[in-house]
């Protein structure tokens, strides 16, 4: 008789009725908390993306450098250049150069790591075209390298995955962070 009364007076499928101990359905308070935490997580992700984009934008503004001159690289070899932006450090070591072509070693330390030893390059104007960077470990990164003779610096313009410019200043090869 008591089971028949429960069936006629309670439309809920919860077997714990009339007590509020049903374990099969989340409470309204639990569902609200879950939805709020999901919304907060989505908002936090959006803020992080915006924050990261803001950091990149600031890095782009700070890294806008002048690159002029199409003169030759200095004659004293090896020549070393190094620079950093945020947490990425790039180093370039010119091993040989004959006025139009030569060999260079490059190293990237940071989130995007890679290294090339003795890669051939050609210089046309201020542009240094490195022949083969597929074995440098830089994955899908795309970049250009310019020698700015008026400033005596190397400008690395990373196009992909992010649009950034990193100016590398001439430094004694013994002062490079890490050996290349």
Residue pairs with C-beta under 8 A, 6 or more apart in sequence:
6 17
6 18
10 17
10 18
12 22
13 24
14 22
14 24
14 25
15 22
15 24
16 22
16 23
26 34
55 86
56 162
56 164
59 85
59 86
59 164
60 163
60 164
60 165
62 85
63 85
63 164
63 165
63 166
63 167
64 165
65 148
65 151
65 153
65 155
65 165
65 167
66 148
66 150
66 151
67 126
67 146
67 148
67 151
67 153
67 155
68 126
68 148
68 149
68 150
68 151
69 126
69 148
69 149
69 150
69 151
70 125
70 126
70 149
71 149
71 150
72 97
72 99
72 123
72 149
73 79
73 94
73 97
73 102
73 123
73 147
73 149
74 152
74 170
77 94
77 95
77 96
77 97
78 93
78 94
78 95
78 173
79 93
79 94
79 97
79 170
79 173
80 91
80 92
80 93
80 94
80 170
80 171
80 172
80 173
80 175
80 176
81 91
81 92
81 93
81 94
81 153
81 154
81 168
81 169
81 170
81 171
82 89
82 90
82 91
82 92
82 168
82 169
82 171
82 175
82 176
82 177
83 89
83 90
83 153
83 154
83 156
83 166
83 167
83 168
83 169
84 90
84 166
85 164
85 165
85 166
86 110
87 110
87 111
88 108
88 109
88 110
88 111
88 112
88 166
89 108
89 109
89 110
89 177
90 106
90 107
90 108
90 109
90 156
90 166
90 168
91 106
91 107
91 108
91 109
91 168
91 176
91 177
91 178
91 180
92 104
92 105
92 106
92 145
92 154
92 156
92 168
93 104
93 105
93 106
93 173
93 176
93 180
94 102
94 103
94 104
95 102
95 103
95 104
95 105
95 118
96 102
96 103
97 123
100 122
100 123
100 124
101 120
101 121
101 122
101 123
102 120
102 121
102 123
103 118
103 119
103 120
103 121
104 116
104 118
104 119
104 121
104 128
104 130
105 115
105 116
105 117
105 118
105 119
105 180
106 114
106 115
106 116
106 119
106 130
106 136
106 180
107 114
107 115
107 116
107 178
107 180
108 114
108 115
108 138
109 177
109 178
112 138
112 139
112 141
113 137
114 136
114 137
114 138
114 139
114 141
115 136
115 137
115 180
116 130
116 133
116 135
116 136
117 180
119 130
119 131
119 132
119 133
119 136
120 130
120 131
120 132
121 128
121 129
121 130
121 131
121 145
122 128
122 129
122 131
123 129
123 147
126 146
126 147
126 148
126 149
127 144
127 145
127 146
128 145
128 146
128 147
128 154
129 145
130 145
140 160
140 161
141 158
141 160
141 161
142 158
142 159
142 160
143 156
143 157
143 158
143 159
143 160
144 156
144 157
144 159
145 154
145 155
145 156
145 157
146 154
146 155
146 157
147 153
147 154
147 155
148 154
148 155
151 167
152 170
153 167
153 168
153 169
153 170
154 167
154 168
155 165
155 166
155 167
155 168
156 165
156 166
156 168
157 164
157 165
158 164
158 165
158 166
